[in-house]
Amino acid sequence: MTWLLMEAESRRGQVVSLLANFCWVALEKLGPQGQERLLCTRRTRLGKSGQTICAGDWVTVESPDWPGARGVVAAVEPRGVLLERPPVANVTRVVVVVAVAEPPIDSLQLTRFLVTAEACGAAVELVFAKADLLPAAELEAWLERARGWGYEPMALSCFSGQGVAALQTRLSRPGLAVLCGPSGVGKSSLINAMVPDLALRIGAVSGRLQRGRHTTRHVELFPLADGALLADTPGFNRPDLPADPAALAALFPELRQRLQAGACRFKNCLHQGDPGCVAGVDWDRYSLYQSCLAAVLAQVERERERQPGSGAAGLKQRGHRHEPRLEERLRQPSRKRLRQSEARETDQAADALNPDPED
């Protein structure tokens, strides 16, 4: 009877980290011995149905082994906002963290991070870290520039403590905030400054390349205040862009504001300074928008060339998976077709040597 009750028991919880084929789930209601977390696997049917598990997902845990602090994820609740890279579900706000020095700011890279954050639909915050490494006038110039982009940026320094308390207050509102940005900008250092007991591992920036070294290997959620979670994520240096060129403009707040004030002459306008375009070219990130748009258009062209029937490489289905299709000039006929062709040539040669006497 005890075993049957254990099998029937279930608990609701939130995935706070993924490790290989396991995930840590923070329970909404503590276990019988005060357990806060369970190390869980997932039901096979979830994988067969194509359901994935992300940090931030709310799940149902069945068959809890309370003494061993283990369980099984049996169901995943519908998600709210999903940040695809890094994958985090039910996001309330995305905090893009960029260093003003070591490594220096790359405007295009920063713009791509902001575009990725805007694409998920959550509120976006912009933080300039390592503020103590830049002269005050240059730092203020970056803050003013970011305000022109449509953000309310914050400058902070984990070394001096500047701005850390203000950011912690802002992020202590209920919800899930995600820190994302390039490697080496100080995301883990920032979390350590706000929650010193965590003592997350940090690393120095490469002296030769001025790039950050990866110290965070996976997404993990940390409690910051009652009802407020903060996600530390692995750094990466080339954020993805949307697949649809027409969707890019809405991810630039300053351009979005111009488009809300009026409409372009043509509905399919991509805002490249053409006659009748209300966006114009007199805005700070116009060249950065053009660079992003060119990358998206090139990506669309590559995808088009991969489609079957385009004369270029595409995909072909083999069983339940897809494999690359070679370009036409590189393809070789199958042995079956070669044998059929040789048989036809042999028959034609025989007919030529032995014509039908009735003809």
Number of C-alpha atoms within 10 A of each C-alpha: 6 7 8 9 10 14 13 11 11 17 17 18 24 23 27 24 23 18 12 7 8 14 23 21 29 21 20 13 13 13 17 9 8 9 14 15 22 23 21 24 17 20 14 10 11 15 11 9 8 7 11 11 21 24 24 26 24 24 22 19 26 22 20 22 16 16 10 9 14 18 24 22 27 18 18 21 11 10 14 14 14 20 22 14 16 22 14 27 22 20 25 20 23 25 23 22 25 27 27 22 16 19 20 13 15 11 11 16 18 22 19 20 26 24 24 22 25 21 19 18 17 19 13 19 23 21 23 22 25 23 25 18 14 14 9 10 9 12 17 14 11 16 20 14 15 16 14 15 17 14 17 14 17 19 24 22 20 20 14 11 14 17 17 21 13 12 17 17 12 10 21 18 16 13 17 24 28 28 24 24 27 25 24 26 28 25 29 23 21 25 23 17 20 18 16 11 9 12 12 17 10 16 15 15 18 13 10 6 9 14 18 21 17 16 17 18 11 16 21 22 22 17 14 21 16 10 11 17 23 24 26 22 24 21 24 17 14 13 19 13 19 17 14 12 18 15 13 21 19 16 21 19 17 19 22 15 13 13 17 10 9 11 14 16 12 12 9 9 17 18 23 15 14 15 12 13 19 19 25 15 14 8 12 13 19 18 13 16 22 14 12 22 23 13 16 20 14 12 17 15 11 14 13 15 16 19 15 14 11 12 13 17 20 20 14 14 10 8 7 5 8 11 11 11 17 16 15 12 8 9 9 9 7 9 9 9 10 12 11 12 12 12 12 12 12 12 11 12 11 11 11 10 8 9 9 8 5 4 4
